[in-house]
C-alpha cells in the first residue's frame, strides 16, 4: 500500500467501538483500519483519539489475535515520557481495537531527511534525539513482572519511522508490536526474522536469539544516519542489506561526514560493533557515551529546530490535517441527524492482528497509532502499510507528509499479472493469506514466497498449489481456489 493523501471516508461497518464514536476512516492498511474517533463526556467534554480496528478477514488466525492482545497488554505496562502509550485495548462484540493518542510533530525519518545546520549542530540535535530514545528503550528493557523478574523485553524494530519528535521536543519510541519478552514461544524467536531489514542487528539477520543489545545496534544505525544524513545499509535488495550488515566494513560517521566530532563517531562505532559483547551493554550506557562525547540538544532546542528547519513540512501537514478534520466533522454532524441509519450500519466483525505502526493526521496533530506486529524477514516481505522510512519493511502509514523520494515501500506480495483495465474482467487477481502453527516456509506453484504469516498475496484467478514446509522438514500441499477480485478464506495450517 502506498502513502496516501489524507481523505475522509465515512465508517464502513461499525460507527462505534466501545465508548468511541468513529467519525471517519483515515486509512486502511493490509491488516487494520484506522479511524478518527471521538470520546464524548459530560458538559460537552470531547476528546479526539485514533482507533485501530483489526480487519475481519484475518479472524481465522488465532496467532494474530494472540499477538494483538499480547501487544496491547504489554504497551499498557509501559509508562514513560519517551514511550507513546495506548489509551485502551478494547473489545466490542467480536471487534478488537486499540485507542491511541494524538502527537504533534514529525517522525525521525522526516528529521533525518532534512539538511540541518553545520555538522556539529546536526550532531547535537541527533544526540538529543538518541539520548531520549535511549531513556525510553532502557525503561522498556528493564520492565519486570510482578515478582520482580526481568521480562527481558526487546523492541526489535527501532528505526527512524518508529521514533517521533513532538513539537515540544519530546522523543517518543513507537510500536512495541513485535517486541519479544521472556518466555515467548521458540518458534517466534529462532529461524524467523522480525523488523526492518536495514535496521537489524547482525544477530537478527542471522535469526539467532536476541537481547536488548540488538536495539542498541539499531539505535546506533539511527544515530549514524541522523548525524551524517546518509543511509548506512541502503542496498538494492534485502540480500545485499543482510550481506552489508554481516560482512561489509561499517564506515565511521566522521569518515562519511567530516566535521562530526570524533568522540561521537567513537560512540556510534561502539554501538555498531558486530559482536554484541563489544557493544554498550544497555541503552543507558550508550546514552552516557553520547553525553560524554557531545552536549545533546535539549527538548527546547529540538522543538526550536522543528519550527526552524521543518516549519514548511509542519505547515503543509497541518493544512492537510485541518482539511481532514473539517470533512470528518461535517460528515459526522450529518450522520448525527440519522441515528436509525447509524444503528443499521453497525455490523459485528471478528478481528485478528499483525504489524502496523501508523502516523496519521487529524485536527492539526499527527496521530501515532501503535499496533501489533507482523513477521518480517530478509528476502521476503509481507507489506501492510506505507512507510516514512526508505525501503524499510512497512510499519508506518505516513499520511501527514510526503515521504522522501526513495521512501516507497515494497508492494504486498504480488504473483498476479496486471489486471485488465476493465474492473469486471475475469482476469482480475484475487488474494490469499496463509498462517501456520508452527510457522512454515511457503511456496505457491513452486515459487518460494516466505515465512508465515503471509498476508494478501495477490494471485491470478484459478487453482494454485500451496506447499508449506515446517522447520523440522514436514511438508504439506494444499490446493486453493482463487476467485477474480476476491480474497479467499485464510489458509490456516495446524500440524
JOJOCOR-V81848 format. One record per residue. N is the residue number from 1. SS is DSSP state (2 for helix, 1 for strand, 0 for the rest). OMEGA is omega in whole degrees, 0 to 359 (* if undefined). D_CENTER is the distance of its C-alpha to the mean C-alpha in Angstrom with 1 decimal. Layout:
BEGIN
n->N ss->SS omega->OMEGA d_center->D_CENTER
n->N ss->SS omega->OMEGA d_center->D_CENTER
END
This chain:
BEGIN
n->1 ss->0 omega->183 d_center->13.3
n->2 ss->0 omega->172 d_center->14.2
n->3 ss->0 omega->185 d_center->13.5
n->4 ss->0 omega->171 d_center->16.0
n->5 ss->0 omega->178 d_center->18.4
n->6 ss->0 omega->178 d_center->18.2
n->7 ss->0 omega->182 d_center->20.9
n->8 ss->0 omega->170 d_center->22.2
n->9 ss->1 omega->175 d_center->22.7
n->10 ss->0 omega->181 d_center->24.8
n->11 ss->0 omega->174 d_center->23.2
n->12 ss->0 omega->186 d_center->23.9
n->13 ss->0 omega->184 d_center->24.6
n->14 ss->0 omega->172 d_center->24.6
n->15 ss->0 omega->173 d_center->25.6
n->16 ss->1 omega->168 d_center->25.0
n->17 ss->1 omega->185 d_center->22.7
n->18 ss->0 omega->181 d_center->24.5
n->19 ss->0 omega->183 d_center->25.7
n->20 ss->1 omega->172 d_center->23.4
n->21 ss->1 omega->180 d_center->24.8
n->22 ss->1 omega->184 d_center->22.5
n->23 ss->1 omega->182 d_center->23.6
n->24 ss->1 omega->177 d_center->21.6
n->25 ss->1 omega->181 d_center->18.7
n->26 ss->1 omega->182 d_center->16.5
n->27 ss->1 omega->173 d_center->14.3
n->28 ss->1 omega->176 d_center->13.9
n->29 ss->0 omega->181 d_center->11.1
n->30 ss->0 omega->185 d_center->12.1
n->31 ss->0 omega->184 d_center->11.9
n->32 ss->1 omega->172 d_center->12.0
n->33 ss->1 omega->181 d_center->14.0
n->34 ss->1 omega->184 d_center->13.4
n->35 ss->1 omega->161 d_center->16.7
n->36 ss->1 omega->186 d_center->18.5
n->37 ss->1 omega->182 d_center->20.7
n->38 ss->1 omega->173 d_center->23.7
n->39 ss->1 omega->183 d_center->25.1
n->40 ss->1 omega->179 d_center->28.8
n->41 ss->0 omega->182 d_center->31.4
n->42 ss->2 omega->172 d_center->35.0
n->43 ss->2 omega->177 d_center->36.9
n->44 ss->2 omega->178 d_center->34.4
n->45 ss->0 omega->179 d_center->31.5
n->46 ss->1 omega->178 d_center->28.2
n->47 ss->1 omega->177 d_center->24.6
n->48 ss->1 omega->179 d_center->21.8
n->49 ss->1 omega->173 d_center->18.5
n->50 ss->1 omega->178 d_center->15.5
n->51 ss->1 omega->176 d_center->15.5
n->52 ss->1 omega->180 d_center->13.0
n->53 ss->1 omega->183 d_center->15.3
n->54 ss->1 omega->185 d_center->14.6
n->55 ss->0 omega->185 d_center->16.5
n->56 ss->2 omega->188 d_center->19.9
n->57 ss->2 omega->179 d_center->20.5
n->58 ss->2 omega->188 d_center->18.5
n->59 ss->0 omega->182 d_center->20.7
n->60 ss->0 omega->184 d_center->22.7
n->61 ss->0 omega->177 d_center->20.2
n->62 ss->2 omega->181 d_center->21.0
n->63 ss->2 omega->180 d_center->18.3
n->64 ss->2 omega->178 d_center->15.5
n->65 ss->2 omega->181 d_center->17.3
n->66 ss->2 omega->177 d_center->17.8
n->67 ss->2 omega->181 d_center->14.2
n->68 ss->2 omega->180 d_center->13.4
n->69 ss->2 omega->180 d_center->16.5
n->70 ss->2 omega->180 d_center->16.0
n->71 ss->2 omega->180 d_center->12.7
n->72 ss->2 omega->180 d_center->14.5
n->73 ss->2 omega->179 d_center->17.5
n->74 ss->2 omega->184 d_center->16.0
n->75 ss->2 omega->178 d_center->14.2
n->76 ss->2 omega->181 d_center->17.5
n->77 ss->0 omega->183 d_center->19.3
n->78 ss->0 omega->184 d_center->17.4
n->79 ss->0 omega->183 d_center->19.7
n->80 ss->0 omega->183 d_center->19.5
n->81 ss->0 omega->180 d_center->19.6
n->82 ss->0 omega->174 d_center->16.9
n->83 ss->1 omega->179 d_center->14.3
n->84 ss->0 omega->186 d_center->12.9
n->85 ss->0 omega->169 d_center->14.6
n->86 ss->1 omega->182 d_center->14.5
n->87 ss->1 omega->189 d_center->17.9
n->88 ss->1 omega->165 d_center->18.5
n->89 ss->1 omega->186 d_center->17.7
n->90 ss->1 omega->175 d_center->20.2
n->91 ss->1 omega->178 d_center->22.0
n->92 ss->1 omega->187 d_center->24.3
n->93 ss->0 omega->179 d_center->26.5
n->94 ss->0 omega->184 d_center->24.3
n->95 ss->1 omega->170 d_center->21.2
n->96 ss->1 omega->182 d_center->18.4
n->97 ss->1 omega->173 d_center->16.3
n->98 ss->1 omega->174 d_center->14.5
n->99 ss->1 omega->188 d_center->15.9
n->100 ss->1 omega->185 d_center->14.2
n->101 ss->0 omega->168 d_center->15.9
n->102 ss->1 omega->168 d_center->16.2
n->103 ss->1 omega->180 d_center->15.7
n->104 ss->0 omega->180 d_center->17.9
n->105 ss->1 omega->182 d_center->17.0
n->106 ss->1 omega->174 d_center->14.8
n->107 ss->1 omega->177 d_center->11.8
n->108 ss->2 omega->175 d_center->13.3
n->109 ss->2 omega->177 d_center->12.5
n->110 ss->2 omega->179 d_center->15.1
n->111 ss->2 omega->183 d_center->17.3
n->112 ss->2 omega->184 d_center->17.4
n->113 ss->0 omega->185 d_center->18.6
n->114 ss->0 omega->172 d_center->21.6
n->115 ss->0 omega->188 d_center->25.0
n->116 ss->0 omega->170 d_center->25.7
n->117 ss->0 omega->178 d_center->29.2
n->118 ss->0 omega->184 d_center->31.0
n->119 ss->2 omega->182 d_center->29.5
n->120 ss->2 omega->178 d_center->30.5
n->121 ss->2 omega->179 d_center->29.1
n->122 ss->2 omega->180 d_center->25.8
n->123 ss->2 omega->179 d_center->25.9
n->124 ss->2 omega->177 d_center->26.6
n->125 ss->2 omega->179 d_center->23.7
n->126 ss->2 omega->179 d_center->21.4
n->127 ss->2 omega->178 d_center->23.0
n->128 ss->2 omega->176 d_center->22.6
n->129 ss->2 omega->186 d_center->18.8
n->130 ss->2 omega->182 d_center->18.8
n->131 ss->2 omega->177 d_center->21.3
n->132 ss->2 omega->177 d_center->19.5
n->133 ss->2 omega->177 d_center->16.2
n->134 ss->2 omega->181 d_center->18.7
n->135 ss->2 omega->179 d_center->20.1
n->136 ss->2 omega->181 d_center->17.0
n->137 ss->2 omega->180 d_center->16.1
n->138 ss->2 omega->176 d_center->19.8
n->139 ss->2 omega->181 d_center->20.0
n->140 ss->2 omega->180 d_center->17.3
n->141 ss->2 omega->182 d_center->19.0
n->142 ss->0 omega->183 d_center->22.3
n->143 ss->0 omega->182 d_center->21.4
n->144 ss->1 omega->176 d_center->24.3
n->145 ss->0 omega->185 d_center->25.5
n->146 ss->0 omega->179 d_center->28.5
n->147 ss->0 omega->179 d_center->30.9
n->148 ss->0 omega->179 d_center->29.5
n->149 ss->0 omega->181 d_center->28.2
n->150 ss->1 omega->175 d_center->25.0
n->151 ss->0 omega->179 d_center->22.0
n->152 ss->0 omega->183 d_center->21.0
n->153 ss->0 omega->175 d_center->17.3
n->154 ss->1 omega->183 d_center->15.1
n->155 ss->0 omega->176 d_center->11.5
n->156 ss->0 omega->182 d_center->11.1
n->157 ss->0 omega->177 d_center->7.9
n->158 ss->0 omega->183 d_center->9.6
n->159 ss->0 omega->181 d_center->9.2
n->160 ss->2 omega->181 d_center->10.4
n->161 ss->2 omega->179 d_center->7.3
n->162 ss->2 omega->171 d_center->6.5
n->163 ss->1 omega->187 d_center->10.2
n->164 ss->1 omega->178 d_center->12.0
n->165 ss->1 omega->179 d_center->15.8
n->166 ss->1 omega->178 d_center->17.7
n->167 ss->0 omega->172 d_center->21.1
n->168 ss->0 omega->179 d_center->22.7
n->169 ss->0 omega->179 d_center->21.5
n->170 ss->0 omega->180 d_center->19.4
n->171 ss->1 omega->180 d_center->16.3
n->172 ss->1 omega->171 d_center->13.6
n->173 ss->1 omega->184 d_center->11.1
n->174 ss->0 omega->164 d_center->7.9
n->175 ss->0 omega->171 d_center->5.9
n->176 ss->0 omega->185 d_center->8.6
n->177 ss->0 omega->179 d_center->7.8
n->178 ss->0 omega->177 d_center->9.0
n->179 ss->0 omega->178 d_center->11.5
n->180 ss->1 omega->176 d_center->15.0
n->181 ss->0 omega->179 d_center->18.1
n->182 ss->0 omega->177 d_center->21.8
n->183 ss->0 omega->176 d_center->23.2
n->184 ss->0 omega->182 d_center->20.2
n->185 ss->0 omega->181 d_center->21.7
n->186 ss->2 omega->183 d_center->22.7
n->187 ss->2 omega->174 d_center->21.6
n->188 ss->2 omega->184 d_center->17.9
n->189 ss->0 omega->187 d_center->18.8
n->190 ss->0 omega->178 d_center->21.3
n->191 ss->0 omega->182 d_center->21.3
n->192 ss->0 omega->185 d_center->17.7
n->193 ss->0 omega->177 d_center->14.9
n->194 ss->0 omega->179 d_center->11.3
n->195 ss->0 omega->177 d_center->8.9
n->196 ss->0 omega->188 d_center->9.1
n->197 ss->2 omega->187 d_center->12.8
n->198 ss->2 omega->180 d_center->13.9
n->199 ss->2 omega->179 d_center->12.7
n->200 ss->0 omega->170 d_center->14.2
n->201 ss->0 omega->179 d_center->17.4
n->202 ss->2 omega->181 d_center->20.4
n->203 ss->2 omega->173 d_center->20.5
n->204 ss->2 omega->179 d_center->17.0
n->205 ss->2 omega->181 d_center->18.3
n->206 ss->0 omega->178 d_center->21.4
n->207 ss->0 omega->180 d_center->19.8
n->208 ss->0 omega->181 d_center->21.9
n->209 ss->0 omega->186 d_center->21.6
n->210 ss->0 omega->168 d_center->19.3
n->211 ss->0 omega->187 d_center->20.0
n->212 ss->0 omega->182 d_center->18.8
n->213 ss->2 omega->174 d_center->20.1
n->214 ss->2 omega->175 d_center->17.3
n->215 ss->2 omega->176 d_center->15.2
n->216 ss->2 omega->178 d_center->18.3
n->217 ss->2 omega->180 d_center->18.3
n->218 ss->2 omega->179 d_center->14.7
n->219 ss->2 omega->174 d_center->15.7
n->220 ss->2 omega->176 d_center->18.9
n->221 ss->2 omega->180 d_center->17.2
n->222 ss->2 omega->181 d_center->15.4
n->223 ss->2 omega->177 d_center->18.9
n->224 ss->2 omega->184 d_center->20.7
n->225 ss->2 omega->176 d_center->18.9
n->226 ss->2 omega->183 d_center->19.3
n->227 ss->2 omega->186 d_center->23.0
n->228 ss->2 omega->188 d_center->23.9
n->229 ss->0 omega->182 d_center->21.9
n->230 ss->0 omega->176 d_center->21.6
n->231 ss->0 omega->184 d_center->18.9
n->232 ss->0 omega->184 d_center->19.9
n->233 ss->0 omega->179 d_center->18.8
n->234 ss->0 omega->181 d_center->18.5
n->235 ss->0 omega->185 d_center->20.5
n->236 ss->0 omega->183 d_center->21.4
n->237 ss->0 omega->177 d_center->19.8
n->238 ss->2 omega->177 d_center->17.8
n->239 ss->2 omega->180 d_center->21.2
n->240 ss->2 omega->174 d_center->22.3
n->241 ss->2 omega->180 d_center->19.2
n->242 ss->2 omega->179 d_center->20.0
n->243 ss->2 omega->179 d_center->23.6
n->244 ss->2 omega->181 d_center->23.0
n->245 ss->2 omega->185 d_center->21.1
n->246 ss->2 omega->193 d_center->23.9
n->247 ss->0 omega->189 d_center->27.0
n->248 ss->0 omega->175 d_center->27.1
n->249 ss->0 omega->179 d_center->28.4
n->250 ss->0 omega->184 d_center->25.8
n->251 ss->0 omega->173 d_center->27.3
n->252 ss->0 omega->181 d_center->28.0
n->253 ss->2 omega->181 d_center->26.6
n->254 ss->2 omega->173 d_center->30.2
n->255 ss->2 omega->178 d_center->31.2
n->256 ss->2 omega->182 d_center->28.5
n->257 ss->0 omega->177 d_center->29.2
n->258 ss->0 omega->183 d_center->32.7
n->259 ss->0 omega->174 d_center->33.0
n->260 ss->0 omega->181 d_center->30.1
n->261 ss->0 omega->183 d_center->31.9
n->262 ss->2 omega->182 d_center->32.8
n->263 ss->2 omega->178 d_center->32.0
n->264 ss->2 omega->176 d_center->28.4
n->265 ss->2 omega->176 d_center->28.2
n->266 ss->2 omega->181 d_center->29.6
n->267 ss->2 omega->179 d_center->27.0
n->268 ss->2 omega->179 d_center->24.2
n->269 ss->2 omega->178 d_center->26.2
n->270 ss->2 omega->179 d_center->26.6
n->271 ss->2 omega->184 d_center->22.8
n->272 ss->0 omega->176 d_center->22.6
n->273 ss->0 omega->180 d_center->25.3
n->274 ss->0 omega->177 d_center->24.8
n->275 ss->0 omega->185 d_center->26.7
n->276 ss->2 omega->177 d_center->24.7
n->277 ss->2 omega->181 d_center->28.0
n->278 ss->2 omega->179 d_center->28.6
n->279 ss->0 omega->168 d_center->25.6
n->280 ss->0 omega->185 d_center->25.5
n->281 ss->0 omega->182 d_center->25.5
n->282 ss->0 omega->175 d_center->23.2
n->283 ss->2 omega->178 d_center->20.8
n->284 ss->2 omega->177 d_center->23.8
n->285 ss->2 omega->176 d_center->26.1
n->286 ss->2 omega->179 d_center->24.0
n->287 ss->2 omega->179 d_center->24.0
n->288 ss->2 omega->179 d_center->27.8
n->289 ss->2 omega->179 d_center->28.2
n->290 ss->2 omega->181 d_center->26.4
n->291 ss->2 omega->178 d_center->28.6
n->292 ss->2 omega->184 d_center->31.6
n->293 ss->2 omega->186 d_center->30.9
n->294 ss->0 omega->176 d_center->30.4
n->295 ss->0 omega->182 d_center->30.4
n->296 ss->0 omega->175 d_center->26.8
n->297 ss->0 omega->177 d_center->26.4
n->298 ss->0 omega->174 d_center->26.7
n->299 ss->2 omega->179 d_center->24.4
n->300 ss->2 omega->179 d_center->27.2
n->301 ss->2 omega->176 d_center->27.2
n->302 ss->2 omega->179 d_center->23.4
n->303 ss->2 omega->179 d_center->24.0
n->304 ss->2 omega->180 d_center->27.0
n->305 ss->2 omega->178 d_center->25.1
n->306 ss->2 omega->179 d_center->22.5
n->307 ss->2 omega->184 d_center->25.5
n->308 ss->2 omega->189 d_center->27.5
n->309 ss->2 omega->181 d_center->25.3
n->310 ss->0 omega->184 d_center->22.6
n->311 ss->2 omega->180 d_center->25.0
n->312 ss->2 omega->180 d_center->25.1
n->313 ss->2 omega->180 d_center->21.4
n->314 ss->2 omega->179 d_center->21.3
n->315 ss->2 omega->180 d_center->24.5
n->316 ss->2 omega->179 d_center->23.2
n->317 ss->2 omega->184 d_center->20.0
n->318 ss->2 omega->175 d_center->22.2
n->319 ss->2 omega->179 d_center->24.7
n->320 ss->2 omega->180 d_center->22.2
n->321 ss->2 omega->180 d_center->20.9
n->322 ss->2 omega->179 d_center->24.5
n->323 ss->2 omega->179 d_center->25.2
n->324 ss->2 omega->183 d_center->22.4
n->325 ss->2 omega->179 d_center->23.6
n->326 ss->2 omega->178 d_center->27.2
n->327 ss->2 omega->182 d_center->26.7
n->328 ss->2 omega->181 d_center->25.0
n->329 ss->2 omega->179 d_center->27.7
n->330 ss->2 omega->179 d_center->30.4
n->331 ss->2 omega->180 d_center->29.3
n->332 ss->2 omega->179 d_center->28.8
n->333 ss->2 omega->179 d_center->32.4
n->334 ss->2 omega->180 d_center->33.7
n->335 ss->2 omega->183 d_center->32.2
n->336 ss->2 omega->179 d_center->33.6
n->337 ss->0 omega->183 d_center->37.1
n->338 ss->0 omega->184 d_center->36.6
n->339 ss->2 omega->181 d_center->35.7
n->340 ss->2 omega->178 d_center->37.2
n->341 ss->2 omega->178 d_center->35.0
n->342 ss->2 omega->182 d_center->31.9
n->343 ss->2 omega->180 d_center->33.2
n->344 ss->2 omega->184 d_center->33.8
n->345 ss->2 omega->182 d_center->30.3
n->346 ss->0 omega->176 d_center->28.8
n->347 ss->0 omega->179 d_center->27.9
n->348 ss->0 omega->177 d_center->26.4
n->349 ss->0 omega->175 d_center->23.6
n->350 ss->0 omega->190 d_center->22.4
n->351 ss->0 omega->169 d_center->18.6
n->352 ss->0 omega->192 d_center->16.4
n->353 ss->0 omega->168 d_center->12.7
n->354 ss->0 omega->198 d_center->9.9
n->355 ss->0 omega->173 d_center->6.2
n->356 ss->0 omega->173 d_center->4.6
n->357 ss->0 omega->191 d_center->3.3
n->358 ss->1 omega->167 d_center->6.4
n->359 ss->1 omega->182 d_center->9.0
n->360 ss->1 omega->182 d_center->12.1
n->361 ss->1 omega->172 d_center->15.7
n->362 ss->1 omega->171 d_center->18.9
n->363 ss->0 omega->176 d_center->22.1
n->364 ss->0 omega->179 d_center->21.8
n->365 ss->1 omega->177 d_center->18.7
n->366 ss->1 omega->183 d_center->15.0
n->367 ss->1 omega->180 d_center->13.2
n->368 ss->1 omega->181 d_center->10.1
n->369 ss->1 omega->178 d_center->8.9
n->370 ss->0 omega->188 d_center->7.5
n->371 ss->0 omega->177 d_center->7.2
n->372 ss->0 omega->193 d_center->8.4
n->373 ss->0 omega->172 d_center->7.3
n->374 ss->0 omega->181 d_center->9.1
n->375 ss->0 omega->178 d_center->11.3
n->376 ss->0 omega->182 d_center->11.0
n->377 ss->1 omega->180 d_center->14.2
n->378 ss->0 omega->175 d_center->16.4
n->379 ss->0 omega->178 d_center->18.5
n->380 ss->1 omega->184 d_center->16.7
n->381 ss->0 omega->170 d_center->13.4
n->382 ss->0 omega->188 d_center->12.5
n->383 ss->0 omega->182 d_center->10.3
n->384 ss->0 omega->181 d_center->9.0
n->385 ss->0 omega->178 d_center->8.1
n->386 ss->0 omega->186 d_center->9.2
n->387 ss->0 omega->171 d_center->7.9
n->388 ss->0 omega->185 d_center->9.9
n->389 ss->0 omega->190 d_center->9.8
n->390 ss->0 omega->175 d_center->12.8
n->391 ss->0 omega->171 d_center->12.7
n->392 ss->0 omega->176 d_center->9.7
n->393 ss->0 omega->199 d_center->8.3
n->394 ss->0 omega->169 d_center->6.2
n->395 ss->0 omega->187 d_center->2.6
n->396 ss->0 omega->170 d_center->4.7
n->397 ss->0 omega->183 d_center->8.1
n->398 ss->1 omega->181 d_center->10.5
n->399 ss->0 omega->189 d_center->13.6
n->400 ss->0 omega->186 d_center->15.3
n->401 ss->0 omega->178 d_center->16.3
n->402 ss->0 omega->179 d_center->17.0
n->403 ss->0 omega->173 d_center->15.0
n->404 ss->0 omega->187 d_center->17.2
n->405 ss->0 omega->183 d_center->19.5
n->406 ss->0 omega->188 d_center->17.8
n->407 ss->0 omega->182 d_center->14.2
n->408 ss->0 omega->177 d_center->14.4
n->409 ss->0 omega->174 d_center->12.1
n->410 ss->0 omega->179 d_center->14.1
n->411 ss->0 omega->170 d_center->15.3
n->412 ss->0 omega->184 d_center->15.0
n->413 ss->0 omega->189 d_center->17.7
n->414 ss->1 omega->176 d_center->20.9
n->415 ss->0 omega->184 d_center->24.3
n->416 ss->0 omega->174 d_center->26.2
n->417 ss->0 omega->177 d_center->28.4
n->418 ss->0 omega->182 d_center->28.0
n->419 ss->0 omega->177 d_center->29.2
n->420 ss->0 omega->175 d_center->32.5
n->421 ss->0 omega->179 d_center->32.7
n->422 ss->0 omega->183 d_center->34.2
n->423 ss->0 omega->183 d_center->31.7
n->424 ss->0 omega->183 d_center->34.0
n->425 ss->0 omega->185 d_center->34.8
n->426 ss->0 omega->181 d_center->34.7
n->427 ss->0 omega->178 d_center->32.8
n->428 ss->0 omega->182 d_center->29.5
n->429 ss->0 omega->171 d_center->26.9
n->430 ss->1 omega->183 d_center->25.5
n->431 ss->1 omega->176 d_center->22.4
n->432 ss->1 omega->172 d_center->22.1
n->433 ss->1 omega->185 d_center->19.5
n->434 ss->1 omega->174 d_center->20.6
n->435 ss->1 omega->182 d_center->20.1
n->436 ss->1 omega->173 d_center->22.4
n->437 ss->1 omega->357 d_center->23.6
n->438 ss->0 omega->183 d_center->23.9
n->439 ss->0 omega->182 d_center->21.4
n->440 ss->1 omega->172 d_center->23.1
n->441 ss->1 omega->188 d_center->23.1
n->442 ss->1 omega->169 d_center->23.6
n->443 ss->1 omega->178 d_center->25.9
n->444 ss->1 omega->183 d_center->27.0
n->445 ss->0 omega->177 d_center->30.5
n->446 ss->0 omega->181 d_center->30.7
n->447 ss->1 omega->180 d_center->27.6
n->448 ss->1 omega->182 d_center->24.9
n->449 ss->1 omega->181 d_center->21.5
n->450 ss->1 omega->184 d_center->19.4
n->451 ss->1 omega->179 d_center->18.6
n->452 ss->0 omega->1 d_center->18.0
n->453 ss->0 omega->175 d_center->16.2
n->454 ss->1 omega->189 d_center->16.4
n->455 ss->1 omega->172 d_center->15.5
n->456 ss->1 omega->173 d_center->17.3
n->457 ss->1 omega->182 d_center->19.5
n->458 ss->1 omega->184 d_center->21.9
n->459 ss->1 omega->174 d_center->25.5
n->460 ss->0 omega->176 d_center->28.9
n->461 ss->0 omega->180 d_center->30.9
n->462 ss->1 omega->181 d_center->33.2
n->463 ss->1 omega->181 d_center->33.2
n->464 ss->1 omega->178 d_center->31.0
n->465 ss->1 omega->178 d_center->31.3
n->466 ss->1 omega->177 d_center->28.2
n->467 ss->1 omega->178 d_center->28.9
n->468 ss->1 omega->179 d_center->27.0
n->469 ss->1 omega->180 d_center->27.8
n->470 ss->1 omega->181 d_center->27.0
n->471 ss->0 omega->180 d_center->26.7
n->472 ss->0 omega->171 d_center->30.4
n->473 ss->0 omega->178 d_center->31.6
n->474 ss->0 omega->184 d_center->32.1
n->475 ss->1 omega->176 d_center->31.8
n->476 ss->1 omega->176 d_center->31.8
n->477 ss->1 omega->179 d_center->32.3
n->478 ss->1 omega->176 d_center->31.4
n->479 ss->1 omega->180 d_center->32.5
n->480 ss->1 omega->178 d_center->30.4
n->481 ss->1 omega->181 d_center->31.6
n->482 ss->1 omega->177 d_center->29.3
n->483 ss->0 omega->181 d_center->30.5
n->484 ss->0 omega->175 d_center->30.2
n->485 ss->0 omega->183 d_center->27.5
n->486 ss->0 omega->174 d_center->26.4
n->487 ss->1 omega->177 d_center->23.8
n->488 ss->0 omega->174 d_center->25.7
n->489 ss->0 omega->181 d_center->25.4
n->490 ss->0 omega->176 d_center->22.8
n->491 ss->1 omega->182 d_center->24.5
n->492 ss->1 omega->184 d_center->24.2
n->493 ss->1 omega->173 d_center->26.3
n->494 ss->1 omega->184 d_center->27.9
n->495 ss->0 omega->* d_center->29.9
END
